[in-house]
Amino acid sequence: MPEQQERNRIVPPAIGAGARGRTLSFYGKLLDLIVIALIFVMLLTLLGALVGLAYDFAVAVSTLHEAAAVQGLTHIHGLVEDLGQGLVIDVLSTFVLIELFRTFTDYLEFHRIRLRVLAEVGIVFVLREMFIGLYAHRMDSTELLAIAALLAVLVAARIAAVQFPPRRNET
């Protein structure tokens, strides 16, 4: 009798079998190609950001050298602050691009976006905005508290993602 039940049991088809399997396989390959294209675009963007950062730094040094020769060292404090602010924004933006690039490569490797990596991208972006606002002296206490609360939530999400990783499907 158990043998009869075993033969009558419906066995689901393998994932690779039939039209459904071919469709899922095609979808996976297409998605991988799209992500690879996005990684290539992100890599070019990151290289462009680094070239732009190097160019901005060279312009800043040249501008400071010319200002020091013309005005003397006592009058260039405001110029240094303006040039420094632009360089700080460029560096922080490059860090955000690096984290986004890591998110795409992580997706290509694991075929999912992990909460830990996404929280890290959010943390870097929020810190960038906070640093820019503080450096430019344009952030009031209410806005600073709101950004700090958002940062705390993102850090808590990252900690939770590390402490409670998703379970593997055991089928």
QUINOR-V928407 format. One record per residue. N is the residue number from 1. RES is the residue in three letters. SS is DSSP state (alpha for helix, beta for strand, coil for the rest). Layout:
BEGIN
<<N	RES	SS> <N	RES	SS>>
END
This chain:
BEGIN
<<1	MET	coil> <2	PRO	alpha> <3	GLU	alpha> <4	GLN	alpha> <5	GLN	alpha> <6	GLU	alpha> <7	ARG	alpha> <8	ASN	alpha> <9	ARG	coil> <10	ILE	coil> <11	VAL	coil> <12	PRO	coil> <13	PRO	coil> <14	ALA	coil> <15	ILE	coil> <16	GLY	coil> <17	ALA	coil> <18	GLY	alpha> <19	ALA	alpha> <20	ARG	alpha> <21	GLY	alpha> <22	ARG	alpha> <23	THR	alpha> <24	LEU	alpha> <25	SER	alpha> <26	PHE	alpha> <27	TYR	alpha> <28	GLY	alpha> <29	LYS	alpha> <30	LEU	alpha> <31	LEU	alpha> <32	ASP	alpha> <33	LEU	alpha> <34	ILE	alpha> <35	VAL	alpha> <36	ILE	alpha> <37	ALA	alpha> <38	LEU	alpha> <39	ILE	alpha> <40	PHE	alpha> <41	VAL	alpha> <42	MET	alpha> <43	LEU	alpha> <44	LEU	alpha> <45	THR	alpha> <46	LEU	alpha> <47	LEU	alpha> <48	GLY	alpha> <49	ALA	alpha> <50	LEU	alpha> <51	VAL	alpha> <52	GLY	alpha> <53	LEU	alpha> <54	ALA	alpha> <55	TYR	alpha> <56	ASP	alpha> <57	PHE	alpha> <58	ALA	alpha> <59	VAL	alpha> <60	ALA	alpha> <61	VAL	alpha> <62	SER	alpha> <63	THR	alpha> <64	LEU	alpha> <65	HIS	alpha> <66	GLU	alpha> <67	ALA	alpha> <68	ALA	alpha> <69	ALA	alpha> <70	VAL	alpha> <71	GLN	alpha> <72	GLY	coil> <73	LEU	alpha> <74	THR	alpha> <75	HIS	alpha> <76	ILE	coil> <77	HIS	alpha> <78	GLY	alpha> <79	LEU	alpha> <80	VAL	alpha> <81	GLU	alpha> <82	ASP	alpha> <83	LEU	alpha> <84	GLY	alpha> <85	GLN	alpha> <86	GLY	alpha> <87	LEU	alpha> <88	VAL	alpha> <89	ILE	alpha> <90	ASP	alpha> <91	VAL	alpha> <92	LEU	alpha> <93	SER	alpha> <94	THR	alpha> <95	PHE	alpha> <96	VAL	alpha> <97	LEU	alpha> <98	ILE	alpha> <99	GLU	alpha> <100	LEU	alpha> <101	PHE	alpha> <102	ARG	alpha> <103	THR	alpha> <104	PHE	alpha> <105	THR	alpha> <106	ASP	alpha> <107	TYR	alpha> <108	LEU	alpha> <109	GLU	alpha> <110	PHE	alpha> <111	HIS	coil> <112	ARG	coil> <113	ILE	coil> <114	ARG	coil> <115	LEU	alpha> <116	ARG	alpha> <117	VAL	alpha> <118	LEU	alpha> <119	ALA	alpha> <120	GLU	alpha> <121	VAL	alpha> <122	GLY	alpha> <123	ILE	alpha> <124	VAL	alpha> <125	PHE	alpha> <126	VAL	alpha> <127	LEU	alpha> <128	ARG	alpha> <129	GLU	alpha> <130	MET	alpha> <131	PHE	alpha> <132	ILE	alpha> <133	GLY	alpha> <134	LEU	alpha> <135	TYR	alpha> <136	ALA	coil> <137	HIS	coil> <138	ARG	coil> <139	MET	coil> <140	ASP	coil> <141	SER	alpha> <142	THR	alpha> <143	GLU	alpha> <144	LEU	alpha> <145	LEU	alpha> <146	ALA	alpha> <147	ILE	alpha> <148	ALA	alpha> <149	ALA	alpha> <150	LEU	alpha> <151	LEU	alpha> <152	ALA	alpha> <153	VAL	alpha> <154	LEU	alpha> <155	VAL	alpha> <156	ALA	alpha> <157	ALA	alpha> <158	ARG	alpha> <159	ILE	alpha> <160	ALA	alpha> <161	ALA	alpha> <162	VAL	alpha> <163	GLN	alpha> <164	PHE	coil> <165	PRO	coil> <166	PRO	coil> <167	ARG	coil> <168	ARG	coil> <169	ASN	coil> <170	GLU	coil> <171	THR	coil>>
END
